[in-house]
Amino acid sequence: MNDKRIPRVDLPEGVHLDTLAVREGLPPSIWGENSEALFLTSSFRQPDAATAAARFANEEEAFIYSRFTNPTVMMFERRLAALEGAQACIATSSGMSAILLLGMGLLKAGDHVICSRSVFGSTIMLFGREFAKFGVETTFVSQTDIAEWERAVKPSTRLLFAESPTNPLTEVCDIAALSAIAKRAGAWLAVDNCFCSPALQRPIEYGADLVIHSGTKYLDGQGRVIAGALCASEALVNEKFVPVMRSAGMSLSPFNAWVVLKGLETLSIRMEAQSKRALELARWLEGQSQVERVFYPGLESHPQHQLAMAQQSGSGGAVVSFVVRAEAAASARRNAFHVIDHTQVCSITANLGDTKTTITHPASTSHGRLTEEQRQAAGITQGMIRVAVGLDDVRDIQADLLRGLATL
Protein backbone atom coordinates (compact mmCIF):
# COMPACT_ATOMS: atom_id res chain seq x y z
CA MET A 1 0.00 0.00 0.00
CA ASN A 2 2.56 2.57 -1.16
CA ASP A 3 -0.13 5.22 -1.54
CA LYS A 4 -1.24 4.48 2.05
CA ARG A 5 -4.76 3.62 0.87
CA ILE A 6 -6.58 0.30 1.00
CA PRO A 7 -6.79 -0.97 -2.60
CA ARG A 8 -10.04 -1.37 -4.54
CA VAL A 9 -11.33 -4.09 -6.82
CA ASP A 10 -10.10 -3.53 -10.38
CA LEU A 11 -13.34 -3.20 -12.36
CA PRO A 12 -13.89 -1.55 -15.77
CA GLU A 13 -15.55 1.85 -15.84
CA GLY A 14 -19.30 1.79 -16.24
CA VAL A 15 -20.07 -1.76 -15.09
CA HIS A 16 -23.75 -2.17 -14.29
CA LEU A 17 -25.64 -2.59 -11.02
CA ASP A 18 -25.89 -6.38 -11.12
CA THR A 19 -22.15 -6.68 -11.72
CA LEU A 20 -21.36 -4.35 -8.84
CA ALA A 21 -23.65 -6.44 -6.64
CA VAL A 22 -21.40 -9.48 -7.07
CA ARG A 23 -17.95 -7.90 -7.65
CA GLU A 24 -17.44 -4.65 -5.70
CA GLY A 25 -15.51 -4.81 -2.44
CA LEU A 26 -11.83 -5.59 -1.85
CA PRO A 27 -9.31 -7.45 -4.03
CA PRO A 28 -8.86 -11.12 -3.04
CA SER A 29 -6.08 -12.04 -0.64
CA ILE A 30 -2.83 -13.68 -1.72
CA TRP A 31 -4.73 -16.98 -1.79
CA GLY A 32 -7.00 -15.83 -4.64
CA GLU A 33 -10.37 -16.75 -3.12
CA ASN A 34 -13.36 -16.23 -5.44
CA SER A 35 -15.90 -15.87 -2.64
CA GLU A 36 -15.22 -12.98 -0.30
CA ALA A 37 -13.23 -13.90 2.80
CA LEU A 38 -14.65 -13.66 6.31
CA PHE A 39 -12.22 -11.93 8.65
CA LEU A 40 -13.13 -13.03 12.16
CA THR A 41 -10.55 -11.09 14.11
CA SER A 42 -10.84 -8.40 16.74
CA SER A 43 -7.54 -6.69 15.86
CA PHE A 44 -4.82 -6.53 13.21
CA ARG A 45 -1.06 -6.78 13.67
CA GLN A 46 1.01 -3.77 12.66
CA PRO A 47 4.56 -4.08 11.23
CA ASP A 48 6.13 -1.68 13.71
CA ALA A 49 5.28 0.95 16.33
CA ALA A 50 5.76 3.91 13.99
CA THR A 51 3.36 2.45 11.42
CA ALA A 52 0.85 1.67 14.15
CA ALA A 53 1.04 5.28 15.33
CA ALA A 54 0.54 6.60 11.79
CA ARG A 55 -2.45 4.34 11.21
CA PHE A 56 -4.14 5.24 14.49
CA ALA A 57 -3.63 8.90 13.58
CA ASN A 58 -5.34 8.32 10.18
CA GLU A 59 -2.16 9.22 8.33
CA GLU A 60 -2.29 5.84 6.62
CA GLU A 61 -5.40 3.87 5.72
CA ALA A 62 -5.27 0.36 7.16
CA PHE A 63 -7.14 -2.15 9.27
CA ILE A 64 -6.60 -1.59 12.97
CA TYR A 65 -9.43 -2.81 15.18
CA SER A 66 -12.73 -4.39 14.13
CA ARG A 67 -14.82 -1.90 16.06
CA PHE A 68 -14.24 0.51 13.19
CA THR A 69 -12.04 -1.17 10.54
CA ASN A 70 -12.52 -4.70 9.22
CA PRO A 71 -12.01 -6.05 5.67
CA THR A 72 -15.31 -7.97 5.51
CA VAL A 73 -17.26 -4.98 6.78
CA MET A 74 -15.47 -2.73 4.29
CA MET A 75 -16.41 -5.07 1.44
CA PHE A 76 -20.06 -4.73 2.40
CA GLU A 77 -19.74 -0.95 2.76
CA ARG A 78 -18.09 -0.48 -0.61
CA ARG A 79 -20.60 -2.71 -2.35
CA LEU A 80 -23.65 -1.02 -0.87
CA ALA A 81 -22.23 2.44 -1.59
CA ALA A 82 -21.70 1.43 -5.22
CA LEU A 83 -25.26 0.13 -5.51
CA GLU A 84 -26.70 3.31 -3.99
CA GLY A 85 -24.52 5.58 -6.13
CA ALA A 86 -22.94 7.03 -2.98
CA GLN A 87 -19.31 7.95 -2.42
CA ALA A 88 -19.10 6.07 0.87
CA CYS A 89 -20.95 3.92 3.37
CA ILE A 90 -20.56 3.09 7.05
CA ALA A 91 -22.04 -0.14 8.38
CA THR A 92 -23.76 -0.43 11.76
CA SER A 93 -25.09 -3.14 14.03
CA SER A 94 -28.72 -2.53 13.03
CA GLY A 95 -30.92 -0.20 11.03
CA MET A 96 -31.87 1.71 14.17
CA SER A 97 -28.21 2.11 15.13
CA ALA A 98 -27.67 3.66 11.69
CA ILE A 99 -30.28 6.31 12.55
CA LEU A 100 -28.67 6.74 15.98
CA LEU A 101 -25.30 7.27 14.29
CA LEU A 102 -26.95 9.75 11.92
CA GLY A 103 -28.24 11.81 14.83
CA MET A 104 -25.05 11.61 16.87
CA GLY A 105 -22.94 12.61 13.90
CA LEU A 106 -25.03 15.50 12.58
CA LEU A 107 -27.12 16.93 15.42
CA LYS A 108 -26.54 18.85 18.62
CA ALA A 109 -28.65 20.48 21.31
CA GLY A 110 -30.83 23.20 19.84
CA ASP A 111 -31.04 21.62 16.38
CA HIS A 112 -34.37 20.93 14.70
CA VAL A 113 -35.45 17.89 12.67
CA ILE A 114 -38.43 17.54 10.35
CA CYS A 115 -39.60 13.93 10.10
CA SER A 116 -42.49 12.17 8.41
CA ARG A 117 -45.05 11.04 10.97
CA SER A 118 -45.57 7.84 8.94
CA VAL A 119 -42.13 6.34 9.56
CA PHE A 120 -41.34 3.13 11.45
CA GLY A 121 -42.46 3.24 15.08
CA SER A 122 -38.96 2.94 16.56
CA THR A 123 -37.79 5.84 14.38
CA ILE A 124 -40.57 8.01 15.80
CA MET A 125 -39.53 7.01 19.32
CA LEU A 126 -35.85 7.69 18.62
CA PHE A 127 -36.44 11.18 17.26
CA GLY A 128 -39.40 12.12 19.42
CA ARG A 129 -38.19 10.76 22.75
CA GLU A 130 -34.51 9.77 22.86
CA PHE A 131 -32.99 12.63 20.84
CA ALA A 132 -35.30 15.04 22.66
CA LYS A 133 -33.48 14.19 25.91
CA PHE A 134 -30.40 15.88 24.44
CA GLY A 135 -32.12 19.02 23.25
CA VAL A 136 -32.94 18.03 19.66
CA GLU A 137 -36.44 19.12 18.63
CA THR A 138 -38.43 17.13 16.05
CA THR A 139 -41.52 18.23 14.14
CA PHE A 140 -43.54 15.37 12.62
CA VAL A 141 -45.34 16.18 9.38
CA SER A 142 -47.38 14.51 6.66
CA GLN A 143 -45.31 12.22 4.46
CA THR A 144 -46.94 13.49 1.28
CA ASP A 145 -47.81 17.16 1.98
CA ILE A 146 -44.80 19.09 0.66
CA ALA A 147 -46.26 22.38 1.87
CA GLU A 148 -46.36 21.03 5.44
CA TRP A 149 -42.65 20.17 5.25
CA GLU A 150 -41.97 23.68 3.96
CA ARG A 151 -43.96 25.32 6.76
CA ALA A 152 -42.12 23.29 9.39
CA VAL A 153 -38.71 24.72 8.47
CA LYS A 154 -37.03 26.82 11.18
CA PRO A 155 -33.69 28.65 11.29
CA SER A 156 -32.44 25.75 13.45
CA THR A 157 -33.56 23.01 11.02
CA ARG A 158 -30.61 20.73 10.27
CA LEU A 159 -32.19 17.50 9.02
CA LEU A 160 -35.19 16.27 7.03
CA PHE A 161 -35.90 12.55 7.48
CA ALA A 162 -38.29 10.37 5.48
CA GLU A 163 -38.97 6.76 4.56
CA SER A 164 -40.18 5.99 1.06
CA PRO A 165 -42.31 3.96 0.94
CA THR A 166 -43.31 4.13 4.60
CA ASN A 167 -43.89 1.25 6.98
CA PRO A 168 -46.69 0.05 6.82
CA LEU A 169 -48.85 2.45 4.76
CA THR A 170 -46.45 2.46 1.79
CA GLU A 171 -46.76 6.23 1.42
CA VAL A 172 -44.28 7.65 -1.08
CA CYS A 173 -42.56 11.01 -0.68
CA ASP A 174 -41.30 13.24 -3.47
CA ILE A 175 -37.57 12.95 -2.78
CA ALA A 176 -36.59 15.68 -5.23
CA ALA A 177 -39.08 18.13 -3.70
CA LEU A 178 -37.83 17.40 -0.17
CA SER A 179 -34.26 17.80 -1.39
CA ALA A 180 -35.09 21.28 -2.66
CA ILE A 181 -36.59 22.25 0.71
CA ALA A 182 -33.53 20.89 2.55
CA LYS A 183 -31.13 22.80 0.33
CA ARG A 184 -33.00 26.07 0.80
CA ALA A 185 -32.90 25.50 4.56
CA GLY A 186 -29.22 24.59 4.60
CA ALA A 187 -30.18 21.16 5.97
CA TRP A 188 -29.50 17.55 5.06
CA LEU A 189 -32.07 15.15 3.60
CA ALA A 190 -31.93 11.54 4.79
CA VAL A 191 -34.11 8.85 3.20
CA ASP A 192 -34.71 5.39 4.64
CA ASN A 193 -34.58 3.14 1.56
CA CYS A 194 -35.36 -0.09 3.39
CA PHE A 195 -38.54 -1.02 1.50
CA CYS A 196 -37.14 -0.51 -1.99
CA SER A 197 -33.40 -1.16 -1.66
CA PRO A 198 -31.07 0.15 -4.37
CA ALA A 199 -32.41 -2.53 -6.69
CA LEU A 200 -35.53 -0.38 -7.14
CA GLN A 201 -34.69 3.10 -5.87
CA ARG A 202 -31.57 5.21 -5.37
CA PRO A 203 -32.53 8.34 -3.39
CA ILE A 204 -29.20 10.06 -4.02
CA GLU A 205 -30.16 10.33 -7.70
CA TYR A 206 -33.11 12.50 -6.59
CA GLY A 207 -31.07 14.75 -4.30
CA ALA A 208 -30.93 12.93 -0.95
CA ASP A 209 -27.75 13.53 1.02
CA LEU A 210 -27.94 10.35 3.08
CA VAL A 211 -29.51 6.93 2.63
CA ILE A 212 -30.39 4.72 5.60
CA HIS A 213 -30.71 0.93 5.51
CA SER A 214 -31.79 -1.83 7.78
CA GLY A 215 -29.66 -4.54 6.19
CA THR A 216 -31.76 -6.97 8.21
CA LYS A 217 -34.45 -6.66 5.57
CA TYR A 218 -33.97 -6.98 1.80
CA LEU A 219 -30.19 -6.56 1.74
CA ASP A 220 -29.80 -9.84 3.61
CA GLY A 221 -33.07 -11.12 2.24
CA GLN A 222 -33.34 -14.35 4.19
CA GLY A 223 -33.98 -13.25 7.75
CA ARG A 224 -30.61 -14.40 9.06
CA VAL A 225 -28.84 -11.45 10.71
CA ILE A 226 -29.29 -7.92 12.04
CA ALA A 227 -27.41 -5.17 10.17
CA GLY A 228 -27.60 -1.50 9.24
CA ALA A 229 -25.85 1.05 7.06
CA LEU A 230 -25.63 4.73 6.26
CA CYS A 231 -24.61 5.87 2.75
CA ALA A 232 -23.41 9.42 2.09
CA SER A 233 -20.53 11.50 0.78
CA GLU A 234 -16.95 10.67 1.80
CA ALA A 235 -16.81 13.92 3.74
CA LEU A 236 -19.89 13.11 5.83
CA VAL A 237 -18.84 9.51 6.46
CA ASN A 238 -15.22 10.26 7.32
CA GLU A 239 -15.69 13.54 9.18
CA LYS A 240 -19.06 13.06 10.89
CA PHE A 241 -19.70 9.36 11.36
CA VAL A 242 -16.37 7.51 11.60
CA PRO A 243 -15.27 9.52 14.68
CA VAL A 244 -18.55 8.65 16.42
CA MET A 245 -18.20 4.99 15.44
CA ARG A 246 -14.66 4.84 16.84
CA SER A 247 -15.91 6.18 20.18
CA ALA A 248 -19.41 4.69 20.44
CA GLY A 249 -18.90 1.35 18.70
CA MET A 250 -22.31 0.60 17.14
CA SER A 251 -20.31 -1.50 14.66
CA LEU A 252 -21.45 -4.34 12.44
CA SER A 253 -19.91 -7.72 13.19
CA PRO A 254 -17.77 -9.22 10.39
CA PHE A 255 -19.94 -12.33 10.24
CA ASN A 256 -23.15 -10.33 9.81
CA ALA A 257 -21.41 -8.16 7.23
CA TRP A 258 -20.38 -11.26 5.28
CA VAL A 259 -23.93 -12.65 5.33
CA VAL A 260 -25.43 -9.39 4.05
CA LEU A 261 -22.61 -9.01 1.52
CA LYS A 262 -23.56 -12.36 0.02
CA GLY A 263 -27.23 -11.37 0.16
CA LEU A 264 -26.53 -8.37 -2.05
CA GLU A 265 -25.51 -10.75 -4.84
CA THR A 266 -29.14 -11.85 -5.31
CA LEU A 267 -30.81 -8.57 -4.34
CA SER A 268 -31.91 -7.57 -7.83
CA ILE A 269 -33.51 -10.87 -8.79
CA ARG A 270 -35.18 -11.26 -5.40
CA MET A 271 -36.70 -7.79 -5.49
CA GLU A 272 -37.99 -8.35 -8.99
CA ALA A 273 -39.58 -11.68 -8.11
CA GLN A 274 -41.03 -10.57 -4.78
CA SER A 275 -42.39 -7.31 -6.18
CA LYS A 276 -44.14 -9.22 -8.97
CA ARG A 277 -45.80 -11.49 -6.42
CA ALA A 278 -46.75 -8.50 -4.24
CA LEU A 279 -48.51 -6.78 -7.13
CA GLU A 280 -50.48 -9.93 -7.89
CA LEU A 281 -51.46 -10.28 -4.24
CA ALA A 282 -52.45 -6.61 -3.94
CA ARG A 283 -54.72 -6.84 -6.99
CA TRP A 284 -56.31 -9.99 -5.56
CA LEU A 285 -56.89 -8.30 -2.20
CA GLU A 286 -58.66 -5.38 -3.90
CA GLY A 287 -61.25 -7.88 -5.12
CA GLN A 288 -62.01 -9.39 -1.70
CA SER A 289 -65.29 -8.28 -0.13
CA GLN A 290 -63.86 -8.45 3.41
CA VAL A 291 -61.01 -6.05 2.56
CA GLU A 292 -61.80 -2.37 3.05
CA ARG A 293 -58.65 -0.90 1.53
CA VAL A 294 -55.29 -2.00 0.09
CA PHE A 295 -52.07 0.00 0.37
CA TYR A 296 -49.54 -0.81 -2.35
CA PRO A 297 -47.69 1.70 -4.58
CA GLY A 298 -47.93 -0.56 -7.61
CA LEU A 299 -51.72 -0.26 -7.67
CA GLU A 300 -53.29 2.46 -9.78
CA SER A 301 -55.52 3.22 -6.77
CA HIS A 302 -52.53 4.23 -4.64
CA PRO A 303 -52.45 8.04 -4.13
CA GLN A 304 -48.77 8.29 -5.10
CA HIS A 305 -48.81 5.60 -7.79
CA GLN A 306 -47.32 7.74 -10.56
CA LEU A 307 -44.61 9.15 -8.30
CA ALA A 308 -43.76 5.66 -7.07
CA MET A 309 -43.46 4.32 -10.59
CA ALA A 310 -41.12 7.18 -11.49
CA GLN A 311 -38.90 6.87 -8.38
CA GLN A 312 -38.99 3.10 -7.90
CA SER A 313 -37.99 1.79 -11.34
CA GLY A 314 -41.62 1.07 -12.21
CA SER A 315 -42.07 -1.28 -9.25
CA GLY A 316 -44.27 -1.19 -6.18
CA GLY A 317 -41.91 -3.18 -3.98
CA ALA A 318 -42.73 -6.28 -1.97
CA VAL A 319 -44.81 -4.96 0.96
CA VAL A 320 -48.62 -4.90 0.88
CA SER A 321 -50.83 -3.58 3.67
CA PHE A 322 -54.60 -3.85 3.87
CA VAL A 323 -57.47 -3.09 6.23
CA VAL A 324 -60.06 -5.74 7.01
CA ARG A 325 -63.70 -4.72 7.18
CA ALA A 326 -65.30 -4.37 10.59
CA GLU A 327 -68.82 -3.40 11.63
CA ALA A 328 -67.45 -1.24 14.41
CA ALA A 329 -64.08 0.14 15.46
CA ALA A 330 -64.08 -2.16 18.48
CA SER A 331 -64.09 -5.25 16.26
CA ALA A 332 -61.36 -4.11 13.83
CA ARG A 333 -58.47 -5.50 15.90
CA ARG A 334 -60.34 -8.75 16.51
CA ASN A 335 -60.96 -9.21 12.78
CA ALA A 336 -57.32 -8.50 11.93
CA PHE A 337 -56.15 -11.03 14.51
CA HIS A 338 -58.66 -13.53 13.11
CA VAL A 339 -57.15 -13.29 9.62
CA ILE A 340 -53.59 -13.49 10.89
CA ASP A 341 -54.30 -16.45 13.18
CA HIS A 342 -55.92 -18.45 10.36
CA THR A 343 -52.77 -18.39 8.22
CA GLN A 344 -50.79 -21.61 7.93
CA VAL A 345 -48.12 -20.60 5.40
CA CYS A 346 -47.26 -16.99 6.30
CA SER A 347 -44.82 -16.45 9.16
CA ILE A 348 -46.33 -14.32 11.93
CA THR A 349 -43.44 -11.98 12.61
CA ALA A 350 -42.83 -8.25 12.48
CA ASN A 351 -39.68 -8.69 10.39
CA LEU A 352 -39.85 -8.18 6.63
CA GLY A 353 -37.64 -8.66 3.59
CA ASP A 354 -37.42 -12.41 4.01
CA THR A 355 -37.82 -14.96 1.22
CA LYS A 356 -40.59 -16.36 3.44
CA THR A 357 -43.77 -14.27 3.38
CA THR A 358 -44.38 -12.59 6.74
CA ILE A 359 -47.55 -11.16 8.24
CA THR A 360 -48.07 -8.81 11.17
CA HIS A 361 -50.49 -6.44 12.89
CA PRO A 362 -48.59 -3.12 12.88
CA ALA A 363 -50.71 -1.40 15.53
CA SER A 364 -49.68 -3.96 18.15
CA THR A 365 -46.15 -4.81 16.93
CA SER A 366 -43.97 -2.43 14.89
CA HIS A 367 -45.97 0.59 16.08
CA GLY A 368 -47.16 -0.86 19.37
CA ARG A 369 -45.12 1.54 21.54
CA LEU A 370 -46.80 4.59 20.04
CA THR A 371 -49.84 6.16 21.60
CA GLU A 372 -53.16 5.61 19.89
CA GLU A 373 -53.10 9.30 18.96
CA GLN A 374 -49.73 8.86 17.24
CA ARG A 375 -50.97 5.77 15.40
CA GLN A 376 -54.09 7.56 14.23
CA ALA A 377 -52.01 10.51 13.02
CA ALA A 378 -49.88 8.09 11.01
CA GLY A 379 -52.97 6.36 9.60
CA ILE A 380 -52.31 3.03 11.30
CA THR A 381 -55.62 1.53 12.34
CA GLN A 382 -56.41 -1.54 14.42
CA GLY A 383 -57.81 -3.29 11.35
CA MET A 384 -54.58 -3.02 9.35
CA ILE A 385 -52.47 -6.04 8.38
CA ARG A 386 -49.05 -5.87 6.72
CA VAL A 387 -47.84 -8.66 4.43
CA ALA A 388 -44.22 -8.68 3.28
CA VAL A 389 -44.36 -10.95 0.27
CA GLY A 390 -41.54 -13.46 -0.09
CA LEU A 391 -40.86 -16.11 -2.69
CA ASP A 392 -43.76 -18.36 -1.75
CA ASP A 393 -46.17 -19.17 -4.56
CA VAL A 394 -48.63 -16.28 -4.46
CA ARG A 395 -51.55 -18.69 -4.87
CA ASP A 396 -50.65 -20.26 -1.55
CA ILE A 397 -50.53 -16.84 0.12
CA GLN A 398 -53.94 -15.97 -1.32
CA ALA A 399 -55.38 -19.23 0.00
CA ASP A 400 -53.71 -18.56 3.35
CA LEU A 401 -55.36 -15.15 3.73
CA LEU A 402 -58.69 -16.41 2.42
CA ARG A 403 -58.97 -18.86 5.35
CA GLY A 404 -59.44 -15.91 7.65
CA LEU A 405 -61.16 -13.48 5.32
CA ALA A 406 -63.84 -15.98 4.32
CA THR A 407 -64.79 -16.71 7.93
CA LEU A 408 -65.08 -13.16 9.25
C-alpha positions in Angstrom: 0.0 0.0 0.0 2.6 2.6 -1.2 -0.1 5.2 -1.5 -1.2 4.5 2.0 -4.8 3.6 0.9 -6.6 0.3 1.0 -6.8 -1.0 -2.6 -10.0 -1.4 -4.5 -11.3 -4.1 -6.8 -10.1 -3.5 -10.4 -13.3 -3.2 -12.4 -13.9 -1.5 -15.8 -15.5 1.8 -15.8 -19.3 1.8 -16.2 -20.1 -1.8 -15.1 -23.8 -2.2 -14.3 -25.6 -2.6 -11.0 -25.9 -6.4 -11.1 -22.1 -6.7 -11.7 -21.4 -4.3 -8.8 -23.6 -6.4 -6.6 -21.4 -9.5 -7.1 -18.0 -7.9 -7.6 -17.4 -4.7 -5.7 -15.5 -4.8 -2.4 -11.8 -5.6 -1.9 -9.3 -7.5 -4.0 -8.9 -11.1 -3.0 -6.1 -12.0 -0.6 -2.8 -13.7 -1.7 -4.7 -17.0 -1.8 -7.0 -15.8 -4.6 -10.4 -16.8 -3.1 -13.4 -16.2 -5.4 -15.9 -15.9 -2.6 -15.2 -13.0 -0.3 -13.2 -13.9 2.8 -14.6 -13.7 6.3 -12.2 -11.9 8.7 -13.1 -13.0 12.2 -10.6 -11.1 14.1 -10.8 -8.4 16.7 -7.5 -6.7 15.9 -4.8 -6.5 13.2 -1.1 -6.8 13.7 1.0 -3.8 12.7 4.6 -4.1 11.2 6.1 -1.7 13.7 5.3 0.9 16.3 5.8 3.9 14.0 3.4 2.5 11.4 0.8 1.7 14.1 1.0 5.3 15.3 0.5 6.6 11.8 -2.5 4.3 11.2 -4.1 5.2 14.5 -3.6 8.9 13.6 -5.3 8.3 10.2 -2.2 9.2 8.3 -2.3 5.8 6.6 -5.4 3.9 5.7 -5.3 0.4 7.2 -7.1 -2.1 9.3 -6.6 -1.6 13.0 -9.4 -2.8 15.2 -12.7 -4.4 14.1 -14.8 -1.9 16.1 -14.2 0.5 13.2 -12.0 -1.2 10.5 -12.5 -4.7 9.2 -12.0 -6.1 5.7 -15.3 -8.0 5.5 -17.3 -5.0 6.8 -15.5 -2.7 4.3 -16.4 -5.1 1.4 -20.1 -4.7 2.4 -19.7 -0.9 2.8 -18.1 -0.5 -0.6 -20.6 -2.7 -2.4 -23.7 -1.0 -0.9 -22.2 2.4 -1.6 -21.7 1.4 -5.2 -25.3 0.1 -5.5 -26.7 3.3 -4.0 -24.5 5.6 -6.1 -22.9 7.0 -3.0 -19.3 7.9 -2.4 -19.1 6.1 0.9 -20.9 3.9 3.4 -20.6 3.1 7.1 -22.0 -0.1 8.4 -23.8 -0.4 11.8 -25.1 -3.1 14.0 -28.7 -2.5 13.0 -30.9 -0.2 11.0 -31.9 1.7 14.2 -28.2 2.1 15.1 -27.7 3.7 11.7 -30.3 6.3 12.6 -28.7 6.7 16.0 -25.3 7.3 14.3 -27.0 9.8 11.9 -28.2 11.8 14.8 -25.1 11.6 16.9 -22.9 12.6 13.9 -25.0 15.5 12.6 -27.1 16.9 15.4 -26.5 18.8 18.6 -28.6 20.5 21.3 -30.8 23.2 19.8 -31.0 21.6 16.4 -34.4 20.9 14.7 -35.4 17.9 12.7 -38.4 17.5 10.3 -39.6 13.9 10.1 -42.5 12.2 8.4 -45.1 11.0 11.0 -45.6 7.8 8.9 -42.1 6.3 9.6 -41.3 3.1 11.4 -42.5 3.2 15.1 -39.0 2.9 16.6 -37.8 5.8 14.4 -40.6 8.0 15.8 -39.5 7.0 19.3 -35.9 7.7 18.6 -36.4 11.2 17.3 -39.4 12.1 19.4 -38.2 10.8 22.8 -34.5 9.8 22.9 -33.0 12.6 20.8 -35.3 15.0 22.7 -33.5 14.2 25.9 -30.4 15.9 24.4 -32.1 19.0 23.2 -32.9 18.0 19.7 -36.4 19.1 18.6 -38.4 17.1 16.1 -41.5 18.2 14.1 -43.5 15.4 12.6 -45.3 16.2 9.4 -47.4 14.5 6.7 -45.3 12.2 4.5 -46.9 13.5 1.3 -47.8 17.2 2.0 -44.8 19.1 0.7 -46.3 22.4 1.9 -46.4 21.0 5.4 -42.6 20.2 5.3 -42.0 23.7 4.0 -44.0 25.3 6.8 -42.1 23.3 9.4 -38.7 24.7 8.5 -37.0 26.8 11.2 -33.7 28.7 11.3 -32.4 25.8 13.5 -33.6 23.0 11.0 -30.6 20.7 10.3 -32.2 17.5 9.0 -35.2 16.3 7.0 -35.9 12.5 7.5 -38.3 10.4 5.5 -39.0 6.8 4.6 -40.2 6.0 1.1 -42.3 4.0 0.9 -43.3 4.1 4.6 -43.9 1.2 7.0 -46.7 0.0 6.8 -48.8 2.4 4.8 -46.4 2.5 1.8 -46.8 6.2 1.4 -44.3 7.6 -1.1 -42.6 11.0 -0.7 -41.3 13.2 -3.5 -37.6 12.9 -2.8 -36.6 15.7 -5.2 -39.1 18.1 -3.7 -37.8 17.4 -0.2 -34.3 17.8 -1.4 -35.1 21.3 -2.7 -36.6 22.2 0.7 -33.5 20.9 2.5 -31.1 22.8 0.3 -33.0 26.1 0.8 -32.9 25.5 4.6 -29.2 24.6 4.6 -30.2 21.2 6.0 -29.5 17.5 5.1 -32.1 15.2 3.6 -31.9 11.5 4.8 -34.1 8.8 3.2 -34.7 5.4 4.6 -34.6 3.1 1.6 -35.4 -0.1 3.4 -38.5 -1.0 1.5 -37.1 -0.5 -2.0 -33.4 -1.2 -1.7 -31.1 0.2 -4.4 -32.4 -2.5 -6.7 -35.5 -0.4 -7.1 -34.7 3.1 -5.9 -31.6 5.2 -5.4 -32.5 8.3 -3.4 -29.2 10.1 -4.0 -30.2 10.3 -7.7 -33.1 12.5 -6.6 -31.1 14.8 -4.3 -30.9 12.9 -1.0 -27.7 13.5 1.0 -27.9 10.3 3.1 -29.5 6.9 2.6 -30.4 4.7 5.6 -30.7 0.9 5.5 -31.8 -1.8 7.8 -29.7 -4.5 6.2 -31.8 -7.0 8.2 -34.4 -6.7 5.6 -34.0 -7.0 1.8 -30.2 -6.6 1.7 -29.8 -9.8 3.6 -33.1 -11.1 2.2 -33.3 -14.3 4.2 -34.0 -13.3 7.8 -30.6 -14.4 9.1 -28.8 -11.5 10.7 -29.3 -7.9 12.0 -27.4 -5.2 10.2 -27.6 -1.5 9.2 -25.8 1.0 7.1 -25.6 4.7 6.3 -24.6 5.9 2.8 -23.4 9.4 2.1 -20.5 11.5 0.8 -17.0 10.7 1.8 -16.8 13.9 3.7 -19.9 13.1 5.8 -18.8 9.5 6.5 -15.2 10.3 7.3 -15.7 13.5 9.2 -19.1 13.1 10.9 -19.7 9.4 11.4 -16.4 7.5 11.6 -15.3 9.5 14.7 -18.6 8.6 16.4 -18.2 5.0 15.4 -14.7 4.8 16.8 -15.9 6.2 20.2 -19.4 4.7 20.4 -18.9 1.4 18.7 -22.3 0.6 17.1 -20.3 -1.5 14.7 -21.5 -4.3 12.4 -19.9 -7.7 13.2 -17.8 -9.2 10.4 -19.9 -12.3 10.2 -23.2 -10.3 9.8 -21.4 -8.2 7.2 -20.4 -11.3 5.3 -23.9 -12.6 5.3 -25.4 -9.4 4.0 -22.6 -9.0 1.5 -23.6 -12.4 0.0 -27.2 -11.4 0.2 -26.5 -8.4 -2.1 -25.5 -10.7 -4.8 -29.1 -11.8 -5.3 -30.8 -8.6 -4.3 -31.9 -7.6 -7.8 -33.5 -10.9 -8.8 -35.2 -11.3 -5.4 -36.7 -7.8 -5.5 -38.0 -8.3 -9.0 -39.6 -11.7 -8.1 -41.0 -10.6 -4.8 -42.4 -7.3 -6.2 -44.1 -9.2 -9.0 -45.8 -11.5 -6.4 -46.7 -8.5 -4.2 -48.5 -6.8 -7.1 -50.5 -9.9 -7.9 -51.5 -10.3 -4.2 -52.4 -6.6 -3.9 -54.7 -6.8 -7.0 -56.3 -10.0 -5.6 -56.9 -8.3 -2.2 -58.7 -5.4 -3.9 -61.2 -7.9 -5.1 -62.0 -9.4 -1.7 -65.3 -8.3 -0.1 -63.9 -8.4 3.4 -61.0 -6.0 2.6 -61.8 -2.4 3.1 -58.6 -0.9 1.5 -55.3 -2.0 0.1 -52.1 0.0 0.4 -49.5 -0.8 -2.3 -47.7 1.7 -4.6 -47.9 -0.6 -7.6 -51.7 -0.3 -7.7 -53.3 2.5 -9.8 -55.5 3.2 -6.8 -52.5 4.2 -4.6 -52.5 8.0 -4.1 -48.8 8.3 -5.1 -48.8 5.6 -7.8 -47.3 7.7 -10.6 -44.6 9.1 -8.3 -43.8 5.7 -7.1 -43.5 4.3 -10.6 -41.1 7.2 -11.5 -38.9 6.9 -8.4 -39.0 3.1 -7.9 -38.0 1.8 -11.3 -41.6 1.1 -12.2 -42.1 -1.3 -9.3 -44.3 -1.2 -6.2 -41.9 -3.2 -4.0 -42.7 -6.3 -2.0 -44.8 -5.0 1.0 -48.6 -4.9 0.9 -50.8 -3.6 3.7 -54.6 -3.9 3.9 -57.5 -3.1 6.2 -60.1 -5.7 7.0 -63.7 -4.7 7.2 -65.3 -4.4 10.6 -68.8 -3.4 11.6 -67.4 -1.2 14.4 -64.1 0.1 15.5 -64.1 -2.2 18.5 -64.1 -5.3 16.3 -61.4 -4.1 13.8 -58.5 -5.5 15.9 -60.3 -8.7 16.5 -61.0 -9.2 12.8 -57.3 -8.5 11.9 -56.1 -11.0 14.5 -58.7 -13.5 13.1 -57.2 -13.3 9.6 -53.6 -13.5 10.9 -54.3 -16.4 13.2 -55.9 -18.4 10.4 -52.8 -18.4 8.2 -50.8 -21.6 7.9 -48.1 -20.6 5.4 -47.3 -17.0 6.3 -44.8 -16.4 9.2 -46.3 -14.3 11.9 -43.4 -12.0 12.6 -42.8 -8.3 12.5 -39.7 -8.7 10.4 -39.9 -8.2 6.6 -37.6 -8.7 3.6 -37.4 -12.4 4.0 -37.8 -15.0 1.2 -40.6 -16.4 3.4 -43.8 -14.3 3.4 -44.4 -12.6 6.7 -47.5 -11.2 8.2 -48.1 -8.8 11.2 -50.5 -6.4 12.9 -48.6 -3.1 12.9 -50.7 -1.4 15.5 -49.7 -4.0 18.1 -46.1 -4.8 16.9 -44.0 -2.4 14.9 -46.0 0.6 16.1 -47.2 -0.9 19.4 -45.1 1.5 21.5 -46.8 4.6 20.0 -49.8 6.2 21.6 -53.2 5.6 19.9 -53.1 9.3 19.0 -49.7 8.9 17.2 -51.0 5.8 15.4 -54.1 7.6 14.2 -52.0 10.5 13.0 -49.9 8.1 11.0 -53.0 6.4 9.6 -52.3 3.0 11.3 -55.6 1.5 12.3 -56.4 -1.5 14.4 -57.8 -3.3 11.3 -54.6 -3.0 9.3 -52.5 -6.0 8.4 -49.0 -5.9 6.7 -47.8 -8.7 4.4 -44.2 -8.7 3.3 -44.4 -11.0 0.3 -41.5 -13.5 -0.1 -40.9 -16.1 -2.7 -43.8 -18.4 -1.7 -46.2 -19.2 -4.6 -48.6 -16.3 -4.5 -51.6 -18.7 -4.9 -50.7 -20.3 -1.5 -50.5 -16.8 0.1 -53.9 -16.0 -1.3 -55.4 -19.2 0.0 -53.7 -18.6 3.4 -55.4 -15.2 3.7 -58.7 -16.4 2.4 -59.0 -18.9 5.3 -59.4 -15.9 7.7 -61.2 -13.5 5.3 -63.8 -16.0 4.3 -64.8 -16.7 7.9 -65.1 -13.2 9.3 
